[in-house]
């Protein structure tokens, strides 16, 4: 039950500003409850997702 979307920050600056994009790639989890910037290891991504689900 995961949905993912890719958005080009240069083409959608309002959306990039809304989610405070700091770098590319940036993963936004649950509409901003969690975030990860850059290519991160799988374990760290899992930790970010779990943390976002608790908020």
C-alpha positions in Angstrom: 0.0 0.0 0.0 2.6 2.4 -1.1 2.1 5.2 -3.7 5.1 7.0 -5.2 5.2 10.0 -7.5 8.2 11.7 -9.1 8.1 15.4 -9.6 10.6 17.7 -11.3 11.2 20.5 -8.8 12.2 22.9 -11.6 8.9 22.4 -13.4 6.8 22.6 -10.2 8.5 25.3 -8.0 5.4 25.8 -5.9 5.3 22.2 -4.9 9.1 22.2 -4.3 8.6 25.2 -2.0 5.7 23.6 -0.2 7.9 20.6 0.7 11.0 22.7 1.2 13.1 20.7 -1.3 16.7 21.0 -0.3 18.4 18.6 -2.7 17.8 16.0 -5.3 16.6 13.4 -4.9 14.4 14.2 -2.0 11.8 11.8 -0.7 8.8 13.2 1.1 6.9 10.7 3.3 3.2 11.1 4.2 2.8 14.6 2.9 5.8 16.0 4.8 5.7 14.0 8.1 9.1 12.6 7.1 11.7 13.4 4.6 15.1 12.2 3.3 17.5 14.1 1.1 19.9 12.4 -1.2 20.5 8.7 -2.0 20.3 7.1 1.4 20.8 3.4 2.5 17.7 1.2 2.6 17.9 0.9 6.4 17.8 4.6 6.9 14.9 5.0 4.5 13.0 2.3 6.5 13.7 4.2 9.7 12.4 7.5 8.2 9.2 5.7 7.0 8.6 4.2 10.5 9.2 7.5 12.1 6.8 9.3 9.8 4.1 6.7 10.5 4.4 7.4 14.3 3.8 11.2 13.8 
